[in-house]
Amino acid sequence: MSVAWPFAEPHNSGRTLVAITAVALALFVGLAGRVIAGSPANNGTLLTALFLNVALILLAWRKHSDLLAEVHSRSEAEARAALLAARDPLTGLLNRHTFAEETGALLGAASQRGQAVAMLVVDLDQLKTVNDTYGHAVGDALLVAIGSVLRAELPGTALRARLGADGFGCALAFDPARPGMVEMLVERLIAALSQPLDLPDQRLLVFAAIGLSRSDRDGASADALMRSAEIAMCTARGTGRGYAWFEAAMEQAVRRRAALVEGLRTAVANGDVVPYFEKQIDLATGRIVGFEVLARWDSPELGTVSPDVFVPLAEENGLIGELSLCVMRQAFAAARDWDGAITLAVNISPHQLRDPWLAQKVIKTLTETGFPAARLEIEVTESALVDNLPLAQSIVGSLKNQGVRVALDDFGTGYSSLAHLRALPFDRIKIDRSFVASLTEKPDSAAIVTAIIGLGETLNLAVTAEGIEDEASAARLAAQGCSRGQGYLYGRPMPLAEVRALLAGVPGGEGAVGLRRAL
């Protein structure tokens, strides 16, 4: 059976120590008096007892000291545990649970003062890309930097929290008659988040969408406010605006959006997003020399969904890479046995160009389908190069090494930087349709088209014009040396069955090139 030391519980230590010390001091005084008054014969025994008494006093104080240290250590551990239970360990901001509790208290206090509470939900769209590209250490540093911005830009009385992997929340009281004060804070926050963030070994730009709700209109509880703000954030992200206040109509739009995302996820997995083919014409001969591959989605439940709708949804929900490869796989397999002079052009989303494994994925798809790399042309927009030029150089370099050609798409609408043409080994420039459509009407558009064609000739780059809709524009482009053209003059994008009929119907004839063998 073990014997418990009387100091085992810190709350008993004070009283126990006083009792033992009092007894020890009384013994010490009594023994000391007897030593002084006693005979020398007894002094040895008394001195021994006196020293033992002193040792008992010292031992008691030593134990008391240890117990005080233990109490202090326990208090610190309890404080750390309470902090970890209430806060996100990475950013130091409140966690979702504590944020909801403290927002509830803030709602009560604000109501008593005649104030309302504004809820902000802040969402980042690049965290996964940052983690994949630079590693989780840089991703963590990004989250810490965002937390610092929230602390710096919002009032000290505001609540700040990390709500999830890449989401943050804030709540603050305000005068309901002056919502413009909240908007001013939000605009200041967006301006701060739009600045490059200096991280260890990296300098990154992020895009944040912010949803807003208010307690006097959108919900009286923390959960209701957060849900309304999250719906408003989805609207802000979908429209490209920096922030949006919650409106009742948004809820229906969010349900529709959620149905589209779920349907798209299923369609991509089942191969229901299919390739359509837009003819590319040799402007000198009028013959088909290639097709641009476009994605189309006809949903049995949702009907025909425009690419202007489902492509941004795919980008926002991390589906664009899988969708693109799914469409590529179908197009490559179909076009493998077409005439060797026919090329396929595939546009790559800026989101895909953030994937360091993109080149390997494309090359694997080419290998699996047996489509020759030399017949593939990957199109990238100039705006996609700005995010991470070194990564783009690596991806383009890997594709070029396998024989894939690369075109700079929509030239003239982005930065139109000669530095990008020098930094990347492009094979082709594509003139944006906005210039081609007004080629015969606006002198400035004609001048831009002429300059781009001349630049291509100087740099030994082929030029394709998009959006050709009339014979006059086609003739003018051909006369200036533009090699390829595409647009509604030559027909709208076609499904695979129509392309096969077109190519098989006029083998080797005018307007088409023949097949190497029957399909």
Solvent accessible surface area in square Angstrom, and as a share of the most:
residue,aa,sasa,rsa
1,M,230,1.03
2,S,108,0.70
3,V,132,0.76
4,A,85,0.66
5,W,114,0.40
6,P,68,0.43
7,F,1,0.00
8,A,56,0.43
9,E,85,0.38
10,P,26,0.16
11,H,132,0.59
12,N,48,0.25
13,S,10,0.07
14,G,37,0.36
15,R,176,0.64
16,T,30,0.17
17,L,10,0.05
18,V,104,0.60
19,A,56,0.44
20,I,49,0.25
21,T,19,0.11
22,A,56,0.44
23,V,90,0.52
24,A,0,0.00
25,L,88,0.44
26,A,67,0.52
27,L,91,0.45
28,F,71,0.30
29,V,102,0.59
30,G,39,0.37
31,L,27,0.13
32,A,28,0.22
33,G,37,0.35
34,R,152,0.56
35,V,27,0.16
36,I,149,0.76
37,A,93,0.72
38,G,33,0.32
39,S,53,0.34
40,P,119,0.75
41,A,95,0.73
42,N,88,0.45
43,N,35,0.18
44,G,45,0.43
45,T,104,0.61
46,L,17,0.08
47,L,69,0.34
48,T,77,0.44
49,A,35,0.27
50,L,23,0.12
51,F,134,0.56
52,L,120,0.60
53,N,8,0.04
54,V,52,0.30
55,A,52,0.40
56,L,78,0.39
57,I,27,0.14
58,L,116,0.58
59,L,98,0.49
60,A,4,0.03
61,W,125,0.44
62,R,158,0.58
63,K,63,0.26
64,H,31,0.14
65,S,61,0.39
66,D,69,0.36
67,L,8,0.04
68,L,102,0.51
69,A,62,0.48
70,E,65,0.29
71,V,59,0.34
72,H,111,0.50
73,S,61,0.39
74,R,116,0.42
75,S,56,0.36
76,E,78,0.35
77,A,44,0.34
78,E,117,0.53
79,A,63,0.49
80,R,136,0.50
81,A,59,0.46
82,A,63,0.49
83,L,97,0.48
84,L,110,0.55
85,A,73,0.57
86,A,28,0.22
87,R,87,0.32
88,D,17,0.09
89,P,111,0.70
90,L,63,0.31
91,T,9,0.05
92,G,28,0.27
93,L,4,0.02
94,L,9,0.04
95,N,36,0.19
96,R,104,0.38
97,H,125,0.56
98,T,14,0.08
99,F,0,0.00
100,A,26,0.20
101,E,102,0.46
102,E,69,0.31
103,T,0,0.00
104,G,35,0.34
105,A,71,0.55
106,L,29,0.14
107,L,25,0.12
108,G,38,0.36
109,A,37,0.29
110,A,1,0.01
111,S,81,0.52
112,Q,165,0.73
113,R,143,0.52
114,G,57,0.54
115,Q,64,0.28
116,A,2,0.02
117,V,0,0.00
118,A,0,0.00
119,M,0,0.00
120,L,1,0.00
121,V,6,0.03
122,V,0,0.00
123,D,16,0.08
124,L,2,0.01
125,D,56,0.29
126,Q,24,0.10
127,L,13,0.07
128,K,146,0.62
129,T,33,0.19
130,V,9,0.05
131,N,27,0.14
132,D,78,0.40
133,T,34,0.20
134,Y,64,0.24
135,G,28,0.27
136,H,128,0.57
137,A,83,0.64
138,V,20,0.12
139,G,0,0.00
140,D,57,0.30
141,A,21,0.16
142,L,1,0.00
143,L,4,0.02
144,V,60,0.35
145,A,20,0.16
146,I,0,0.00
147,G,0,0.00
148,S,55,0.36
149,V,21,0.12
150,L,0,0.00
151,R,108,0.39
152,A,80,0.62
153,E,39,0.17
154,L,7,0.04
155,P,50,0.32
156,G,76,0.74
157,T,119,0.69
158,A,6,0.05
159,L,28,0.14
160,R,32,0.12
161,A,0,0.00
162,R,46,0.17
163,L,19,0.10
164,G,35,0.34
165,A,70,0.55
166,D,47,0.25
167,G,12,0.11
168,F,0,0.00
169,G,0,0.00
170,C,0,0.00
171,A,0,0.00
172,L,10,0.05
173,A,31,0.24
174,F,12,0.05
175,D,66,0.34
176,P,42,0.27
177,A,87,0.67
178,R,136,0.49
179,P,42,0.26
180,G,42,0.40
181,M,81,0.36
182,V,1,0.01
183,E,53,0.24
184,M,102,0.45
185,L,24,0.12
186,V,0,0.00
187,E,91,0.41
188,R,116,0.42
189,L,0,0.00
190,I,36,0.18
191,A,55,0.43
192,A,23,0.18
193,L,2,0.01
194,S,58,0.37
195,Q,105,0.46
196,P,45,0.28
197,L,15,0.08
198,D,105,0.54
199,L,16,0.08
200,P,95,0.60
201,D,143,0.74
202,Q,59,0.26
203,R,159,0.58
204,L,17,0.09
205,L,111,0.55
206,V,12,0.07
207,F,76,0.32
208,A,7,0.05
209,A,1,0.00
210,I,0,0.00
211,G,0,0.00
212,L,0,0.00
213,S,0,0.00
214,R,26,0.09
215,S,22,0.14
216,D,78,0.40
217,R,135,0.49
218,D,20,0.11
219,G,20,0.19
220,A,90,0.70
221,S,55,0.36
222,A,11,0.08
223,D,101,0.53
224,A,38,0.30
225,L,0,0.00
226,M,8,0.04
227,R,126,0.46
228,S,9,0.06
229,A,0,0.00
230,E,51,0.23
231,I,10,0.05
232,A,0,0.00
233,M,18,0.08
234,C,27,0.16
235,T,33,0.19
236,A,0,0.00
237,R,56,0.21
238,G,34,0.33
239,T,81,0.47
240,G,52,0.50
241,R,121,0.44
242,G,24,0.23
243,Y,47,0.18
244,A,6,0.04
245,W,39,0.14
246,F,22,0.09
247,E,106,0.48
248,A,85,0.66
249,A,80,0.62
250,M,17,0.07
251,E,39,0.18
252,Q,136,0.60
253,A,58,0.45
254,V,35,0.20
255,R,148,0.54
256,R,116,0.42
257,R,60,0.22
258,A,58,0.45
259,A,46,0.36
260,L,9,0.05
261,V,20,0.11
262,E,106,0.48
263,G,23,0.22
264,L,0,0.00
265,R,106,0.39
266,T,68,0.40
267,A,4,0.03
268,V,6,0.04
269,A,76,0.59
270,N,98,0.50
271,G,26,0.25
272,D,69,0.36
273,V,0,0.00
274,V,55,0.32
275,P,9,0.05
276,Y,49,0.19
277,F,0,0.00
278,E,10,0.05
279,K,34,0.14
280,Q,2,0.01
281,I,10,0.05
282,D,39,0.20
283,L,24,0.12
284,A,93,0.72
285,T,83,0.48
286,G,37,0.35
287,R,85,0.31
288,I,2,0.01
289,V,27,0.16
290,G,0,0.00
291,F,0,0.00
292,E,11,0.05
293,V,9,0.05
294,L,42,0.21
295,A,17,0.13
296,R,62,0.23
297,W,5,0.02
298,D,87,0.45
299,S,9,0.06
300,P,128,0.80
301,E,147,0.66
302,L,44,0.22
303,G,34,0.33
304,T,112,0.65
305,V,7,0.04
306,S,48,0.31
307,P,39,0.24
308,D,120,0.62
309,V,65,0.37
310,F,0,0.00
311,V,43,0.24
312,P,52,0.33
313,L,5,0.02
314,A,0,0.00
315,E,39,0.17
316,E,51,0.23
317,N,51,0.26
318,G,61,0.59
319,L,9,0.04
320,I,16,0.08
321,G,25,0.24
322,E,99,0.44
323,L,6,0.03
324,S,12,0.08
325,L,26,0.13
326,C,15,0.09
327,V,8,0.05
328,M,1,0.00
329,R,101,0.37
330,Q,56,0.25
331,A,0,0.00
332,F,0,0.00
333,A,46,0.36
334,A,10,0.08
335,A,0,0.00
336,R,95,0.35
337,D,25,0.13
338,W,0,0.00
339,D,35,0.18
340,G,39,0.38
341,A,59,0.46
342,I,0,0.00
343,T,8,0.05
344,L,0,0.00
345,A,1,0.01
346,V,9,0.05
347,N,57,0.29
348,I,2,0.01
349,S,10,0.07
350,P,44,0.28
351,H,52,0.23
352,Q,7,0.03
353,L,8,0.04
354,R,39,0.14
355,D,36,0.19
356,P,42,0.26
357,W,160,0.56
358,L,6,0.03
359,A,2,0.01
360,Q,87,0.39
361,K,81,0.35
362,V,0,0.00
363,I,40,0.20
364,K,128,0.54
365,T,2,0.01
366,L,9,0.05
367,T,104,0.61
368,E,100,0.45
369,T,11,0.06
370,G,44,0.43
371,F,5,0.02
372,P,54,0.34
373,A,24,0.18
374,A,64,0.49
375,R,14,0.05
376,L,0,0.00
377,E,7,0.03
378,I,3,0.01
379,E,0,0.00
380,V,1,0.01
381,T,23,0.13
382,E,4,0.02
383,S,64,0.41
384,A,6,0.05
385,L,0,0.00
386,V,68,0.39
387,D,85,0.44
388,N,28,0.14
389,L,51,0.25
390,P,94,0.59
391,L,23,0.11
392,A,1,0.00
393,Q,68,0.30
394,S,67,0.43
395,I,3,0.02
396,V,2,0.01
397,G,24,0.23
398,S,34,0.22
399,L,2,0.01
400,K,60,0.25
401,N,126,0.65
402,Q,97,0.43
403,G,36,0.34
404,V,1,0.01
405,R,82,0.30
406,V,0,0.00
407,A,0,0.00
408,L,0,0.00
409,D,7,0.03
410,D,41,0.21
411,F,8,0.03
412,G,23,0.22
413,T,76,0.44
414,G,39,0.37
415,Y,136,0.52
416,S,46,0.30
417,S,29,0.19
418,L,103,0.51
419,A,56,0.44
420,H,21,0.09
421,L,16,0.08
422,R,208,0.76
423,A,35,0.27
424,L,3,0.02
425,P,66,0.41
426,F,13,0.05
427,D,41,0.21
428,R,19,0.07
429,I,0,0.00
430,K,1,0.00
431,I,0,0.00
432,D,18,0.09
433,R,112,0.41
434,S,64,0.41
435,F,30,0.12
436,V,1,0.01
437,A,67,0.52
438,S,14,0.09
439,L,1,0.00
440,T,66,0.38
441,E,136,0.61
442,K,110,0.47
443,P,114,0.71
444,D,91,0.47
445,S,8,0.05
446,A,9,0.07
447,A,62,0.48
448,I,65,0.33
449,V,0,0.00
450,T,65,0.38
451,A,65,0.50
452,I,8,0.04
453,I,8,0.04
454,G,32,0.30
455,L,40,0.20
456,G,0,0.00
457,E,140,0.63
458,T,111,0.65
459,L,76,0.38
460,N,140,0.72
461,L,26,0.13
462,A,38,0.30
463,V,6,0.03
464,T,1,0.00
465,A,0,0.00
466,E,9,0.04
467,G,4,0.04
468,I,0,0.00
469,E,106,0.47
470,D,59,0.31
471,E,122,0.55
472,A,62,0.48
473,S,3,0.02
474,A,11,0.08
475,A,64,0.49
476,R,97,0.35
477,L,0,0.00
478,A,38,0.29
479,A,90,0.70
480,Q,57,0.25
481,G,54,0.52
482,C,5,0.03
483,S,48,0.31
484,R,27,0.10
485,G,0,0.00
486,Q,0,0.00
487,G,1,0.01
488,Y,108,0.41
489,L,53,0.26
490,Y,44,0.17
491,G,27,0.26
492,R,155,0.56
493,P,27,0.17
494,M,24,0.11
495,P,40,0.25
496,L,48,0.24
497,A,76,0.59
498,E,91,0.41
499,V,0,0.00
500,R,101,0.37
501,A,67,0.52
502,L,49,0.24
503,L,0,0.00
504,A,58,0.45
505,G,57,0.55
506,V,67,0.39
507,P,93,0.58
508,G,47,0.45
509,G,23,0.22
510,E,163,0.73
511,G,28,0.27
512,A,1,0.01
513,V,8,0.04
514,G,13,0.12
515,L,32,0.16
516,R,152,0.56
517,R,149,0.54
518,A,89,0.69
519,L,96,0.48
